[in-house]
Amino acid sequence: MQVFIDADGCPVTNIALEICKKQGVACTLVCDTAHEFYREGAQTLVVDKGADSADFALVNRISAGDIVVTQDYGLASMCLAKKAVVIHQDGWLYTSLNIDALLLQRHEAKKYRNAGGRLKGPHKRQAAQDEAFRLAFQKLLQG
């Protein structure tokens, strides 16, 4: 088992890396050239900039039982299909029971925006969200 982080804009990268280091679990950051960065204690995979290029690179490298950290519902769906365990940056798991509703929600929001509608962006990240992720991720790595 290893951890893969969809690192483009992931606010919990440092938390995940800290926990992986303590648990002795290998971690790979996946990003494109527009968001290229490196962190001590992780391998970084940088792919060409392009629509979903980092997502496809990540999916092509995971195996059943690997853990993926992402906020991207489409990527989460592809990872679930490969039998990976997928956790959101807020600490909840993507499952076969919630992924269809999440994808439908994303689709409906896109249709609304394409029709000229405007949606509010995400709220400012709170410390409670980081703590929820920390607890859920630790539990996940401990089995």
Residue, then its C-alpha position, 0 to 999 in steps of 0.5 A: m500500500q502507498v499513498f497518492i496525493d492529487a497535489d494540485g491545490c491540495p490543502v492537506t498535503n503537509i498533514a498527509l506527509e507528516i502522517c505517512k512519515k510517522q507510519g512509514v508509508a510511501c507517498t507520491l505527490v502528483c501534479d502538473t507543470a503549472h503547480e509543480f512543487y516538492r516536499e521532503g519525504a515524498q516522491t513527486l511525479v510531475v506531468d505535462k500541463g493539460a486537462d486532467s493529465a495529472d489525474f490520468a497519471l495518478v490513476n495509471r499508477i495506483s493499485a488495489g488497496d492504495i490510498v488516494v487523497t483528492q477533492d476531485y469527484g471524477l478522479a475519485s470515481m476512477c480510483l474507486a474503479k481500480k479498488a483504491v481507497v479514496i479520501h476527501q481533504d475534509g476527511w470523508l471517504y468516497t464510496s460506491l454508495n456516494i460517488d454517483a450522487l457526487l458526480l451528479q451534483r458536479h454535473e448539475a452545477k456545471k450545467y447551471r454555470n454553463a447556462g449563465g448561473r453563478l454559484k458561491g465558491p467554497h468557504k474559507r478552510q477551517a482548522a476543524q476540516d484539517e483536524a477531521f482529515r488528520l483523524a480520518f487519515q490516521k485511522l485509515l493508515q492504521g488499518 
